[in-house]
């Protein structure tokens, strides 16, 4: 802050120009951020669309394979499933369909009965796949996992369909091993001139079935490729920016190959983020450069204009003001006529002020004589005599301020009354000033004034406004001793009231407080039509406890029970009282019967879970029985007596039921499911 205070007008105008340009710069930056976000979103959308298109191309390859297998499975040559004619037919079909490496037929036992390859045949490479296809519906189509074909010796993926059933029993399957080079050609075509990255992966194994550019061996497992985890988590489709193995950040889109069934084949398309953003980067650089040029121009113009039209006339005005403050009232200001009219007006005012000050000097001498006489009277009283204006600012303070508040009169002069008042008592001072402005007479308003040493002094203020002067004359006197006496009397009264309303043993409200509270709450409920619940609690077999363990133990037991009950009365309006002897009562305003039963059960469990040993009880520990009643018609006659009688009746029923129990009035109301302590 100190550095800013040292800045001159010229520098501040430069800062103003820079601040004026700030929204423009922010707009440019915001536009760039939006452009980058929009370009990224558009690129991600395009990449995902490209992935879906490429996935459709691959799906067409599988759809084509399925269509050809559907035709083949219906031909008579394959229905016989063996023989020279079957082999010759499959060889011709294989030659006509280069997308297939081999075509074959398996019987129901999984043995190759017909194949497009001459010579001795190996067993089928993927018997598990063969059994899965054999169990499928006749029209189903399956795609297998990556394999090295046993008969072709080349990497491949099997596609298969069941043969028509014979007497409703599986008769075999027809299968073909795909030429992965055909899928590689699709990847190369989709990569295009932009050399976007195309990968066809098995999502479960992360094996590459096709990749372009930078092709790899078919079936290469790439579990550490950045896209592998992306594929495993988003096999259904998605888009994400990833750092490729070559360090290039690419936007990858993923789309499942829909015709590949449960094989988990997915196709990924990756676009270089740098290529996508290259054009935008150049536009952003140009925009930033133009913005900086505009900022520099604005700052230069503000610096020159500020020097000529602000700094020069202000310096002249300041020089004239300095001469006047030194008593040279003859000083005149010279301002060019082309300067701003505000400066010319200020110069004229300074010249006029110089004349007026000369007259004021003469008047001051006469006032000083009168003021000395008035202060002689004010400084010799024990009360502080002070004048305040309508804002509450001290315009005069007598010498008594030093012994009372530790401030010299000159230190208080010009301060607001609120400045030397305890923060909590400032509203009182505001009320005093409101009364003064209204022309009212003050009678002993009291507040805490802040002594210069930091402690508070109680004072009383009396006075009234001076008519026609816009001021008030106040007398401030020390009220510390009187306040101490009043506080002592008030504390004594509060202690007596507390003793009259609190049970000495348990520190709970006593029976008198209970009677007052229930009357108050019943009156409130009668107005609001809210329910009021009463819970009566009785310590089971307490006489036996007193007789067995002594009265001191009995008192300690009652204290612990009281603490447990008070802990469970959690709402601000709930109150637990000592009703008499070993009986307690809880008043629960705005509580239904079910809510009161839940609170009562919490109290019963809290006492039971203290596990105070009680050999004279059938439960072996100290327990309580509880009666609960709820009154909705609080306006009825003798409502208090009715509510107490109902709760007492419910308490009697709880004791009759074996103690450590809760009963509600009426007792035909089903109790909610309550937790039972063991």
C-alpha positions as CSV (number, residue, x, y, z in Angstrom):
1,X,0.0,0.0,0.0
2,X,2.9,2.4,0.8
3,X,4.3,2.0,-2.7
4,X,0.9,2.9,-4.2
5,X,0.6,6.0,-2.0
6,X,3.9,7.2,-3.4
7,X,2.7,7.0,-7.0
8,X,2.1,10.3,-8.8
9,X,-0.8,11.4,-11.0
10,X,1.0,10.5,-14.2
11,X,1.7,6.9,-12.9
12,X,-1.8,6.6,-11.7
13,X,-3.2,7.6,-15.1
14,X,-1.0,5.0,-16.7
15,X,-2.4,2.5,-14.2
16,X,-5.9,3.7,-15.0
17,X,-5.3,3.2,-18.7
18,X,-4.0,-0.3,-18.0
19,X,-7.0,-1.0,-15.9
20,X,-9.3,0.3,-18.6
21,X,-7.7,-2.1,-21.1
22,X,-7.9,-5.0,-18.6
23,X,-11.5,-6.0,-19.6
24,X,-10.3,-6.1,-23.2
25,X,-7.4,-8.3,-22.3
26,X,-9.7,-10.5,-20.2
27,X,-12.1,-10.7,-23.1
28,X,-9.2,-11.8,-25.4
29,X,-8.0,-14.3,-22.9
30,X,-11.6,-15.6,-22.3
31,X,-12.1,-15.9,-26.1
32,X,-8.9,-17.9,-26.4
33,X,-9.8,-20.2,-23.6
34,X,-13.3,-20.6,-25.1
35,X,-11.7,-21.2,-28.5
36,X,-9.4,-23.9,-27.1
37,X,-12.2,-25.6,-25.2
38,X,-14.5,-25.4,-28.3
39,X,-11.7,-26.7,-30.5
40,X,-11.0,-29.5,-28.1
41,X,-14.7,-30.4,-27.8
42,X,-15.1,-30.4,-31.6
43,X,-11.9,-32.5,-32.1
44,X,-13.2,-35.0,-29.5
45,X,-16.6,-35.1,-31.2
46,X,-14.9,-35.6,-34.7
47,X,-12.5,-38.3,-33.3
48,X,-15.4,-40.2,-31.7
49,X,-17.4,-39.9,-35.0
50,X,-14.4,-41.2,-37.0
51,X,-14.0,-44.1,-34.5
52,X,-17.7,-45.0,-35.0
53,X,-17.3,-44.8,-38.8
54,X,-14.1,-46.9,-38.7
55,X,-15.9,-49.3,-36.4
56,X,-18.7,-49.6,-38.9
57,X,-16.2,-50.4,-41.6
58,X,-14.8,-53.2,-39.6
59,X,-18.3,-54.3,-38.6
60,X,-19.1,-54.5,-42.3
61,X,-16.2,-57.0,-42.7
62,X,-17.7,-59.2,-40.0
63,X,-21.2,-58.8,-41.4
64,X,-19.9,-59.9,-44.8
65,X,-18.3,-62.9,-43.2
66,X,-21.5,-63.8,-41.5
67,X,-23.5,-63.4,-44.8
68,X,-21.1,-65.7,-46.6
69,X,-21.2,-68.3,-43.8
70,X,-25.1,-68.2,-43.8
71,X,-25.1,-69.0,-47.5
72,X,-22.5,-71.8,-47.2
73,X,-24.2,-73.5,-44.3
74,X,-27.3,-74.0,-46.5
75,X,-25.5,-75.5,-49.5
76,X,-25.9,-79.3,-50.1
77,X,-22.2,-79.7,-50.6
78,X,-21.6,-78.7,-47.0
79,X,-24.6,-80.5,-45.5
80,X,-22.9,-83.8,-46.4
81,X,-19.9,-82.4,-44.5
82,X,-17.2,-84.6,-46.1
83,X,-15.9,-86.0,-49.3
84,X,-13.8,-84.7,-52.2
85,X,-16.6,-82.5,-53.5
86,X,-16.9,-80.8,-50.1
87,X,-13.1,-80.1,-50.0
88,X,-13.0,-78.9,-53.6
89,X,-16.0,-76.6,-53.0
90,X,-14.4,-75.0,-49.9
91,X,-11.1,-74.6,-51.7
92,X,-12.9,-72.7,-54.5
93,X,-14.8,-70.6,-52.0
94,X,-11.5,-69.8,-50.2
95,X,-9.9,-68.7,-53.5
96,X,-12.9,-66.5,-54.2
97,X,-12.8,-64.8,-50.8
98,X,-9.3,-63.6,-50.0
99,X,-10.6,-62.1,-46.7
100,X,-10.6,-65.8,-45.4
101,X,-7.4,-67.7,-44.7
102,X,-9.3,-71.0,-44.3
103,X,-12.9,-72.3,-44.3
104,X,-13.8,-75.5,-42.6
105,X,-16.6,-77.7,-41.2
106,X,-16.6,-79.3,-37.7
107,X,-18.9,-82.2,-36.8
108,X,-20.7,-82.4,-33.5
109,X,-17.7,-84.1,-32.0
110,X,-15.4,-81.2,-32.9
111,X,-13.5,-83.0,-35.6
112,X,-12.8,-81.3,-39.0
113,X,-14.7,-83.1,-41.6
114,X,-14.2,-80.7,-44.5
115,X,-11.6,-78.0,-45.1
116,X,-10.3,-75.6,-47.8
117,X,-6.7,-76.8,-47.3
118,X,-5.3,-79.9,-48.9
119,X,-3.4,-82.6,-47.2
120,X,-3.4,-83.8,-43.6
121,X,-5.4,-81.5,-41.3
122,X,-4.5,-80.5,-37.8
123,X,-7.2,-80.5,-35.1
124,X,-9.2,-77.3,-34.6
125,X,-7.2,-74.7,-32.8
126,X,-9.9,-73.4,-30.4
127,X,-12.1,-76.4,-29.3
128,X,-13.7,-74.2,-26.5
129,X,-14.8,-71.8,-29.2
130,X,-16.1,-74.7,-31.3
131,X,-18.2,-76.1,-28.4
132,X,-19.6,-72.6,-27.7
133,X,-20.7,-72.2,-31.3
134,X,-22.2,-75.7,-31.4
135,X,-24.4,-74.8,-28.4
136,X,-25.7,-71.6,-30.0
137,X,-29.0,-71.1,-31.8
138,X,-28.8,-72.0,-35.5
139,X,-28.9,-68.4,-36.7
140,X,-26.3,-67.1,-34.2
141,X,-22.9,-65.8,-35.3
142,X,-19.8,-65.9,-33.1
143,X,-16.4,-64.2,-33.3
144,X,-13.4,-65.8,-31.4
145,X,-10.2,-64.5,-29.9
146,X,-6.9,-64.1,-31.6
147,X,-5.3,-67.4,-32.5
148,X,-2.5,-68.8,-34.7
149,X,-4.4,-71.1,-37.0
150,X,-3.3,-74.7,-36.7
151,X,-3.9,-75.4,-40.4
152,X,-3.0,-72.0,-41.9
153,X,-0.1,-71.3,-39.5
154,X,-1.0,-67.6,-39.6
155,X,-2.5,-65.2,-37.1
156,X,-6.2,-65.0,-37.4
157,X,-9.6,-64.6,-35.7
158,X,-12.2,-67.3,-36.2
159,X,-15.8,-66.6,-37.2
160,X,-18.4,-69.4,-37.1
161,X,-22.1,-70.4,-37.2
162,X,-23.9,-73.6,-36.3
163,X,-24.9,-75.9,-39.2
164,X,-28.6,-76.6,-39.5
165,X,-29.8,-79.0,-36.9
166,X,-30.6,-82.7,-37.7
167,X,-33.6,-84.0,-35.8
168,X,-33.3,-81.0,-33.5
169,X,-29.7,-82.0,-32.5
170,X,-26.5,-80.0,-33.3
171,X,-24.9,-81.4,-36.4
172,X,-21.7,-79.3,-36.5
173,X,-20.4,-75.8,-37.3
174,X,-19.0,-74.0,-40.3
175,X,-16.1,-71.6,-39.6
176,X,-13.6,-69.4,-41.3
177,X,-10.4,-67.9,-40.2
178,X,-10.2,-64.2,-41.1
179,X,-7.2,-62.7,-42.9
180,X,-6.1,-60.0,-40.5
181,X,-4.3,-58.3,-43.4
182,X,-7.8,-57.4,-44.7
183,X,-8.5,-55.6,-41.4
184,X,-5.1,-53.9,-41.6
185,X,-6.1,-52.5,-45.0
186,X,-9.2,-51.0,-43.5
187,X,-7.1,-49.4,-40.8
188,X,-4.7,-48.0,-43.4
189,X,-7.5,-46.6,-45.5
190,X,-9.2,-44.9,-42.4
191,X,-5.8,-43.4,-41.3
192,X,-5.7,-41.5,-44.6
193,X,-3.3,-38.7,-45.4
194,X,-3.5,-37.2,-41.9
195,X,-1.9,-40.4,-40.6
196,X,-4.3,-40.6,-37.7
197,X,-3.6,-43.5,-35.4
198,X,-6.0,-46.5,-35.9
199,X,-5.9,-49.5,-33.6
200,X,-8.2,-52.6,-33.6
201,X,-7.9,-54.2,-30.1
202,X,-9.3,-57.1,-28.1
203,X,-10.4,-55.2,-25.0
204,X,-9.9,-58.2,-22.7
205,X,-6.4,-59.2,-23.8
206,X,-5.1,-55.8,-25.2
207,X,-4.0,-57.7,-28.3
208,X,-3.6,-55.7,-31.5
209,X,-5.4,-57.1,-34.5
210,X,-4.7,-54.1,-36.8
211,X,-2.7,-50.9,-36.4
212,X,-1.8,-48.0,-38.7
213,X,0.6,-46.2,-39.0
214,X,3.5,-48.0,-37.3
215,X,2.0,-51.5,-37.7
216,X,3.0,-54.3,-35.3
217,X,2.8,-58.0,-35.6
218,X,-0.8,-59.3,-35.5
219,X,-1.7,-60.4,-32.0
220,X,0.9,-58.3,-30.2
221,X,-0.2,-57.7,-26.6
222,X,0.1,-54.1,-25.6
223,X,-1.2,-54.0,-22.0
224,X,1.1,-51.0,-21.2
225,X,-0.1,-48.9,-24.1
226,X,-1.8,-45.7,-22.7
227,X,-5.0,-46.7,-24.5
228,X,-5.2,-50.2,-23.0
229,X,-6.6,-49.1,-19.6
230,X,-8.9,-46.6,-21.5
231,X,-10.3,-49.5,-23.6
232,X,-10.8,-51.7,-20.5
233,X,-12.8,-49.0,-18.7
234,X,-14.7,-47.7,-21.8
235,X,-15.3,-50.7,-24.1
236,X,-18.8,-49.3,-24.8
237,X,-17.4,-46.1,-26.3
238,X,-15.8,-42.8,-25.2
239,X,-13.1,-40.2,-25.9
240,X,-10.0,-39.2,-23.9
241,X,-6.7,-37.3,-24.4
242,X,-3.7,-39.7,-23.8
243,X,0.0,-39.4,-24.1
244,X,1.1,-42.1,-26.6
245,X,4.2,-44.3,-26.3
246,X,6.1,-41.9,-28.6
247,X,5.3,-38.9,-26.3
248,X,2.7,-37.5,-28.6
249,X,-0.5,-36.3,-27.0
250,X,-3.4,-37.7,-28.9
251,X,-7.2,-37.4,-28.7
252,X,-8.4,-41.0,-28.7
253,X,-12.0,-42.1,-29.6
254,X,-13.2,-45.6,-29.0
255,X,-16.1,-47.5,-30.5
256,X,-17.1,-51.2,-30.1
257,X,-17.2,-53.4,-33.2
258,X,-20.9,-54.2,-33.0
259,X,-20.8,-57.2,-35.3
260,X,-18.0,-58.9,-33.3
261,X,-20.4,-60.0,-30.6
262,X,-18.9,-61.0,-27.3
263,X,-15.3,-61.0,-28.6
264,X,-14.8,-57.5,-27.1
265,X,-13.2,-56.0,-30.3
266,X,-13.0,-52.3,-30.1
267,X,-11.6,-49.7,-32.6
268,X,-9.6,-46.7,-31.5
269,X,-8.9,-43.6,-33.5
270,X,-6.2,-41.1,-32.3
271,X,-5.7,-37.6,-33.6
272,X,-2.5,-35.6,-32.7
273,X,-3.6,-32.8,-30.4
274,X,-0.8,-30.6,-31.7
275,X,-2.1,-30.9,-35.3
276,X,-5.6,-30.2,-34.3
277,X,-4.6,-27.1,-32.4
278,X,-1.9,-25.8,-34.7
279,X,-4.1,-23.3,-36.6
280,X,-5.7,-22.1,-33.4
281,X,-2.3,-21.6,-31.8
282,X,-1.3,-19.2,-34.6
283,X,-4.5,-17.3,-34.3
284,X,-4.1,-17.0,-30.5
285,X,-0.5,-15.7,-30.9
286,X,-1.7,-13.0,-33.3
287,X,-4.6,-12.0,-31.0
288,X,-2.3,-11.7,-28.0
289,X,0.3,-9.7,-30.0
290,X,-2.4,-7.2,-31.1
291,X,-3.8,-7.0,-27.6
292,X,-0.3,-6.1,-26.2
293,X,0.2,-3.5,-28.9
294,X,-3.1,-1.9,-28.1
295,X,-2.2,-1.9,-24.3
296,X,1.2,-0.2,-25.0
297,X,-0.4,2.4,-27.2
298,X,-3.0,3.2,-24.5
299,X,-0.4,3.5,-21.8
300,X,1.8,5.8,-23.9
301,X,-1.1,8.1,-24.7
302,X,-2.2,8.2,-21.1
303,X,1.3,9.1,-19.9
304,X,1.6,12.1,-22.3
305,X,-1.9,13.4,-21.8
306,X,-1.5,13.0,-18.0
307,X,1.7,15.0,-18.0
308,X,0.3,18.0,-20.0
309,X,-3.3,18.1,-18.8
310,X,-3.1,16.9,-15.2
311,X,0.3,17.1,-13.7
312,X,1.3,20.6,-14.8
313,X,-1.9,22.5,-13.6
314,X,-2.0,20.5,-10.4
315,X,1.6,21.4,-9.5
316,X,0.7,25.1,-10.0
317,X,-2.4,24.7,-7.7
318,X,-0.3,22.9,-5.1
319,X,2.3,25.6,-5.1
320,X,-0.4,28.3,-4.5
321,X,-1.9,26.2,-1.7
322,X,1.4,25.9,0.0
323,X,2.0,29.7,-0.1
324,X,-1.5,30.2,1.4
325,X,-0.8,27.7,4.2
326,X,2.4,29.6,5.0
327,X,0.3,32.8,5.5
328,X,1.1,34.4,2.2
329,X,-2.5,35.3,1.4
330,X,-1.4,37.6,-1.4
331,X,-0.4,34.6,-3.6
332,X,-2.3,34.2,-7.0
333,X,-2.6,31.2,-9.3
334,X,-1.9,31.4,-13.0
335,X,-3.6,28.7,-15.1
336,X,-3.6,28.6,-18.9
337,X,-7.0,29.3,-20.5
338,X,-6.9,26.0,-22.5
339,X,-6.7,23.9,-19.3
340,X,-9.8,22.1,-18.0
341,X,-12.5,24.4,-16.5
342,X,-12.3,22.5,-13.2
343,X,-8.7,23.6,-12.8
344,X,-9.5,27.2,-13.7
345,X,-12.4,27.2,-11.2
346,X,-10.2,25.8,-8.5
347,X,-7.6,28.5,-9.1
348,X,-10.3,31.1,-8.8
349,X,-11.4,29.6,-5.5
350,X,-7.9,29.6,-4.1
351,X,-7.6,33.3,-4.8
352,X,-10.9,34.0,-3.1
353,X,-9.9,31.8,-0.2
354,X,-6.7,33.8,0.4
355,X,-8.8,37.0,0.9
356,X,-11.2,35.2,3.2
357,X,-8.4,33.7,5.3
358,X,-7.0,37.2,5.9
359,X,-10.3,38.2,7.4
360,X,-10.6,35.0,9.4
361,X,-7.3,35.6,11.1
362,X,-8.6,38.8,12.6
363,X,-11.7,37.0,13.9
364,X,-9.7,34.2,15.5
365,X,-8.0,36.6,17.9
366,X,-11.4,37.8,19.2
367,X,-12.7,34.2,19.6
368,X,-9.6,33.1,21.5
369,X,-10.3,35.5,24.4
370,X,-13.9,34.2,24.8
371,X,-12.8,30.6,24.6
372,X,-10.2,30.9,27.4
373,X,-12.9,32.2,29.8
374,X,-15.3,29.2,29.0
375,X,-12.5,26.6,29.4
376,X,-11.6,27.9,32.8
377,X,-15.1,26.9,34.0
378,X,-15.3,23.5,32.2
379,X,-11.8,22.3,33.2
380,X,-12.6,22.7,36.9
381,X,-15.5,20.2,37.2
382,X,-15.2,16.4,38.0
383,X,-17.6,15.5,35.2
384,X,-16.4,15.7,31.6
385,X,-18.2,18.6,29.8
386,X,-18.2,18.0,26.1
387,X,-19.8,19.2,22.9
388,X,-20.6,16.9,20.0
389,X,-21.9,17.6,16.6
390,X,-24.8,15.7,14.9
391,X,-22.4,13.0,13.8
392,X,-21.3,12.3,17.4
393,X,-17.9,13.9,16.9
394,X,-16.3,15.6,19.9
395,X,-15.9,19.4,19.2
396,X,-15.0,20.3,22.7
397,X,-13.7,18.2,25.7
398,X,-13.0,19.5,29.2
399,X,-10.0,18.7,31.3
400,X,-11.8,16.0,33.4
401,X,-11.3,13.6,30.5
402,X,-7.7,12.9,31.7
403,X,-8.5,11.5,35.2
404,X,-11.6,9.7,34.0
405,X,-10.5,8.2,30.6
406,X,-6.8,8.9,30.5
407,X,-7.1,11.1,27.4
408,X,-6.1,14.7,27.1
409,X,-8.9,16.9,25.7
410,X,-6.8,17.4,22.5
411,X,-6.6,13.7,22.0
412,X,-10.4,13.3,22.1
413,X,-11.1,16.4,20.0
414,X,-12.2,15.3,16.5
415,X,-12.9,11.7,17.5
416,X,-16.4,10.1,17.3
417,X,-18.0,9.1,20.6
418,X,-18.2,5.6,19.1
419,X,-14.3,5.5,18.8
420,X,-13.9,5.4,22.6
421,X,-16.8,3.0,23.4
422,X,-16.9,-0.7,24.0
423,X,-17.9,-2.3,20.6
424,X,-21.0,-4.0,22.2
425,X,-22.2,-0.6,23.5
426,X,-21.9,1.4,20.3
427,X,-25.7,0.9,19.6
428,X,-26.3,2.8,22.9
429,X,-24.2,5.7,21.6
430,X,-26.1,5.6,18.3
431,X,-29.4,5.9,20.3
432,X,-27.9,8.8,22.2
433,X,-27.1,10.7,19.0
434,X,-30.6,9.9,17.6
435,X,-32.1,11.5,20.7
436,X,-29.8,14.5,20.3
437,X,-30.7,15.0,16.7
438,X,-34.4,14.8,17.7
439,X,-33.9,17.6,20.2
440,X,-34.6,15.3,23.2
441,X,-33.1,15.7,26.7
442,X,-30.9,12.8,27.8
443,X,-31.3,11.4,31.4
444,X,-28.5,9.1,32.6
445,X,-27.8,6.9,29.6
446,X,-25.1,4.4,30.6
447,X,-22.4,2.6,28.5
448,X,-18.8,1.4,28.8
449,X,-16.2,3.9,27.7
450,X,-12.7,2.6,26.7
451,X,-9.9,4.0,28.8
452,X,-6.7,4.8,27.0
453,X,-5.0,2.0,28.9
454,X,-7.4,-0.5,27.3
455,X,-9.8,-1.3,30.1
456,X,-13.5,-0.2,30.3
457,X,-15.1,2.5,32.5
458,X,-18.8,2.6,33.1
459,X,-20.1,6.2,32.5
460,X,-23.4,7.9,32.6
461,X,-24.3,10.6,30.0
462,X,-26.9,13.4,30.4
463,X,-27.4,16.5,28.3
464,X,-29.4,18.1,25.6
465,X,-29.1,19.6,22.1
466,X,-28.3,23.3,21.7
467,X,-31.0,24.8,19.7
468,X,-29.9,26.3,16.3
469,X,-26.3,25.2,16.7
470,X,-26.3,21.6,15.4
471,X,-24.5,20.5,18.6
472,X,-25.3,19.0,21.9
473,X,-23.7,19.7,25.3
474,X,-23.2,16.4,27.3
475,X,-22.0,15.8,30.9
476,X,-20.2,12.4,31.3
477,X,-19.6,11.1,34.8
478,X,-18.0,8.0,36.3
479,X,-20.6,5.3,37.1
480,X,-18.2,2.4,37.8
481,X,-19.0,2.2,41.5
482,X,-22.8,2.4,41.0
483,X,-22.6,-0.3,38.2
484,X,-20.6,-2.6,40.4
485,X,-23.2,-2.3,43.1
486,X,-26.1,-3.0,40.7
487,X,-24.2,-6.0,39.2
488,X,-23.7,-7.4,42.7
489,X,-27.4,-7.1,43.5
490,X,-28.4,-8.7,40.2
491,X,-26.0,-11.6,40.7
492,X,-27.4,-12.2,44.1
493,X,-30.9,-12.2,42.8
494,X,-30.0,-14.6,40.0
495,X,-28.4,-17.0,42.5
496,X,-31.5,-16.9,44.6
497,X,-33.6,-17.6,41.6
498,X,-31.4,-20.5,40.6
499,X,-31.5,-22.0,44.1
500,X,-35.3,-21.8,44.1
501,X,-35.6,-23.6,40.7
502,X,-32.8,-26.2,40.8
503,X,-32.6,-29.5,42.6
504,X,-29.5,-29.4,44.8
505,X,-28.6,-33.1,44.4
506,X,-29.0,-33.7,40.7
507,X,-28.6,-30.1,39.5
508,X,-31.7,-30.7,37.4
509,X,-34.7,-28.3,37.4
510,X,-36.9,-29.1,40.4
511,X,-40.6,-29.7,40.8
512,X,-41.4,-26.0,41.0
513,X,-39.7,-25.5,37.6
514,X,-41.5,-28.5,36.2
515,X,-44.9,-27.0,37.2
516,X,-44.0,-23.6,35.6
517,X,-42.6,-25.2,32.5
518,X,-45.5,-27.5,31.8
519,X,-48.0,-24.7,32.3
520,X,-46.1,-22.5,29.8
521,X,-45.7,-25.2,27.2
522,X,-49.4,-26.2,27.5
523,X,-50.4,-22.5,26.9
524,X,-48.0,-22.4,23.8
525,X,-49.4,-25.7,22.4
526,X,-52.9,-24.4,22.9
527,X,-52.1,-21.5,20.6
528,X,-50.1,-23.5,18.0
529,X,-52.1,-26.7,18.1
530,X,-48.8,-28.6,18.4
531,X,-48.5,-31.8,20.5
532,X,-46.9,-31.9,23.9
533,X,-45.4,-35.1,25.3
534,X,-44.7,-35.9,28.9
535,X,-42.3,-38.7,30.0
536,X,-42.3,-39.9,33.6
537,X,-39.3,-42.0,34.7
538,X,-39.0,-44.0,37.9
539,X,-35.8,-45.7,39.1
540,X,-36.8,-49.4,39.6
541,X,-36.3,-50.9,43.2
542,X,-34.6,-47.7,44.4
543,X,-35.6,-48.3,48.0
544,X,-33.9,-51.7,47.9
545,X,-30.8,-50.0,46.4
546,X,-30.7,-47.4,49.2
547,X,-31.2,-50.1,51.8
548,X,-28.5,-52.3,50.3
549,X,-25.8,-49.8,49.3
550,X,-26.4,-46.9,51.6
551,X,-27.8,-43.4,51.1
552,X,-24.5,-42.0,49.8
553,X,-24.5,-44.6,47.0
554,X,-28.2,-43.9,46.4
555,X,-27.4,-40.2,45.9
556,X,-24.6,-41.0,43.5
557,X,-26.9,-43.3,41.6
558,X,-29.5,-40.5,41.3
559,X,-26.8,-38.1,40.0
560,X,-25.7,-40.6,37.3
561,X,-29.2,-41.4,36.3
562,X,-30.0,-37.6,36.0
563,X,-26.9,-37.1,33.9
564,X,-27.9,-39.9,31.5
565,X,-31.5,-38.6,31.1
566,X,-30.3,-35.0,30.6
567,X,-27.9,-36.2,27.9
568,X,-30.7,-37.9,25.9
569,X,-32.9,-34.7,26.0
570,X,-31.1,-33.3,23.0
571,X,-33.4,-30.7,21.5
572,X,-33.1,-27.1,22.8
573,X,-36.7,-27.1,24.0
574,X,-36.6,-30.4,25.8
575,X,-36.3,-30.3,29.6
576,X,-35.6,-33.1,32.2
577,X,-36.6,-32.3,35.8
578,X,-36.5,-34.1,39.1
579,X,-40.1,-34.8,39.8
580,X,-39.6,-36.2,43.4
581,X,-37.6,-38.8,45.2
582,X,-36.4,-41.3,42.5
583,X,-38.8,-40.0,39.9
584,X,-37.9,-37.8,37.0
585,X,-40.0,-36.1,34.3
586,X,-39.1,-35.0,30.8
587,X,-41.2,-32.4,28.9
588,X,-40.9,-32.7,25.1
589,X,-42.6,-29.8,23.3
590,X,-43.9,-30.3,19.7
591,X,-43.3,-34.1,20.0
592,X,-45.7,-36.8,18.8
593,X,-46.3,-40.0,20.8
594,X,-44.0,-42.0,18.5
595,X,-41.2,-39.4,18.8
596,X,-41.6,-39.4,22.6
597,X,-41.4,-43.2,22.7
598,X,-38.1,-43.1,20.8
599,X,-36.7,-40.5,23.2
600,X,-38.0,-42.6,26.2
601,X,-36.4,-45.7,24.9
602,X,-33.1,-43.9,24.4
603,X,-33.3,-42.7,28.1
604,X,-34.1,-46.3,29.3
605,X,-31.1,-47.7,27.4
606,X,-28.8,-45.0,28.5
607,X,-29.6,-45.8,32.2
608,X,-29.4,-49.6,31.6
609,X,-26.1,-49.3,29.7
610,X,-24.4,-47.5,32.6
611,X,-24.5,-51.1,34.2
612,X,-24.8,-49.8,37.8
613,X,-24.9,-53.1,39.8
614,X,-28.1,-53.6,41.7
615,X,-28.4,-56.8,43.6
616,X,-31.9,-56.1,44.7
617,X,-33.3,-55.8,41.2
618,X,-34.5,-58.7,39.1
619,X,-32.4,-57.3,36.2
620,X,-29.1,-57.2,38.3
621,X,-28.5,-53.6,37.5
622,X,-30.1,-50.2,37.9
623,X,-33.0,-49.7,35.4
624,X,-35.9,-47.4,34.9
625,X,-39.6,-47.8,34.1
626,X,-41.1,-45.1,31.9
627,X,-44.6,-43.9,31.2
628,X,-45.3,-41.7,28.1
629,X,-48.4,-39.6,27.3
630,X,-49.0,-37.1,24.6
631,X,-51.6,-34.3,24.6
632,X,-52.9,-32.7,21.4
633,X,-55.8,-30.8,23.0
634,X,-53.7,-28.6,25.2
635,X,-56.6,-26.1,25.5
636,X,-58.8,-28.5,27.5
637,X,-59.7,-27.8,31.1
638,X,-57.1,-29.1,33.6
639,X,-54.8,-30.2,30.7
640,X,-51.8,-30.3,33.0
641,X,-53.5,-32.7,35.5
642,X,-54.8,-34.9,32.7
643,X,-51.4,-35.2,31.0
644,X,-49.6,-36.1,34.3
645,X,-52.3,-38.6,35.2
646,X,-52.0,-40.3,31.8
647,X,-48.3,-40.5,32.0
648,X,-48.5,-41.8,35.6
649,X,-50.9,-44.5,34.6
650,X,-48.6,-45.6,31.8
651,X,-45.7,-45.6,34.3
652,X,-47.8,-47.9,36.5
653,X,-48.4,-50.3,33.6
654,X,-44.6,-50.3,32.8
655,X,-43.8,-51.4,36.3
656,X,-46.5,-54.0,36.3
657,X,-45.0,-55.4,33.1
658,X,-41.8,-56.3,34.9
659,X,-39.9,-53.0,35.0
660,X,-37.1,-51.8,32.7
661,X,-40.0,-51.1,30.3
662,X,-41.9,-48.4,28.5
663,X,-45.6,-48.0,28.3
664,X,-47.7,-45.3,26.5
665,X,-51.1,-43.9,27.2
666,X,-53.4,-45.1,25.9
667,X,-51.9,-48.6,26.2
668,X,-53.7,-49.9,23.1
669,X,-51.4,-47.8,20.9
670,X,-48.9,-50.1,19.2
671,X,-45.4,-49.3,20.3
672,X,-42.8,-48.7,17.6
673,X,-39.9,-51.1,17.2
674,X,-37.6,-50.1,20.1
675,X,-34.0,-51.3,20.6
676,X,-33.5,-53.6,23.6
677,X,-30.4,-53.4,25.6
678,X,-28.9,-56.7,26.9
